């Protein structure tokens, strides 16, 4: 099994560092069954929960936009959105910029 180089061995912001970071993220995500990406937005009053999409056979992903100051669990409860039905590995990524 080959491993992606550590982004930290390259100058910050360099094309090599960004490529290594992408490769690392892809390898981590590929080992998961469920990936939920969310970001907080000052201009939202209600959460916007995306539909589940197939990432690859046996895995799912969705994107969620939630109001600033709201937790992810609160957003799901308000939106009435179901959780992923899996006993596999699950991660929530905060992609706030």
C-alpha positions in Angstrom: 0.0 0.0 0.0 1.5 3.4 -1.0 1.0 6.4 1.2 0.6 10.0 0.1 3.4 12.3 1.2 2.8 14.5 4.2 1.7 18.0 3.2 3.9 19.4 6.0 7.1 18.5 4.1 6.3 21.1 1.4 6.1 24.9 1.7 2.7 26.1 3.0 0.4 26.9 0.1 2.6 25.3 -2.6 1.1 23.2 -5.4 2.9 20.2 -3.9 1.5 20.8 -0.4 -2.1 21.3 -1.8 -1.8 18.1 -3.9 -0.5 16.1 -0.9 -3.4 17.5 1.3 -5.9 16.5 -1.4 -4.4 13.0 -1.6 -4.5 12.6 2.1 -8.1 13.8 2.4 -9.1 11.4 -0.5 -7.4 8.4 1.2 -9.2 9.2 4.5 -12.6 9.7 2.9 -12.2 6.5 0.8 -12.0 4.5 4.0 -15.4 5.8 5.3 -18.9 4.7 4.7 -20.7 8.0 5.4 -19.3 11.5 4.9 -21.4 14.6 5.9 -19.8 18.0 5.0 -21.3 21.0 6.7 -20.5 24.8 6.8 -22.0 27.6 8.9 -23.4 30.7 7.3 -24.3 34.0 8.9 -27.0 34.7 6.2 -29.1 31.6 6.8 -32.1 31.4 9.1 -32.9 27.7 8.5 -30.6 24.8 7.7 -30.3 23.5 4.2 -29.6 19.8 4.3 -28.7 18.2 1.0 -29.9 14.8 -0.3 -27.8 11.7 0.2 -25.6 10.9 -2.8 -23.6 7.7 -3.5 -19.9 8.3 -3.1 -19.1 4.8 -4.3 -20.9 1.5 -3.8 -21.7 1.1 -0.1 -20.9 4.7 0.9 -22.9 8.0 1.0 -22.3 11.7 1.3 -24.3 14.9 1.6 -23.6 18.6 2.0 -25.3 20.7 4.6 -25.4 24.5 5.2 -26.4 25.5 8.7 -27.0 28.9 10.4 -24.1 30.3 12.4 -24.5 29.4 16.1 -26.5 26.2 15.4 -25.1 22.7 16.0 -25.2 20.1 13.3 -27.6 17.9 15.4 -29.9 20.9 15.9 -29.9 21.5 12.2 -30.9 17.9 11.5 -33.7 18.0 14.0 -35.1 21.2 12.6 -34.9 20.0 9.0 -36.4 16.7 9.9 -33.6 15.0 8.1 -32.8 11.3 8.6 -29.5 10.1 9.7 -27.6 7.7 7.5 -28.7 4.2 8.2 -25.3 2.5 8.5 -23.3 0.8 11.2 -20.1 1.7 9.3 -17.5 4.4 9.7 -19.1 7.9 9.7 -17.5 11.4 9.7 -18.7 14.9 9.8 -16.4 17.5 8.2 -16.7 21.1 9.1 -15.8 22.9 5.9 -16.1 26.5 7.2 -13.8 28.8 5.3 
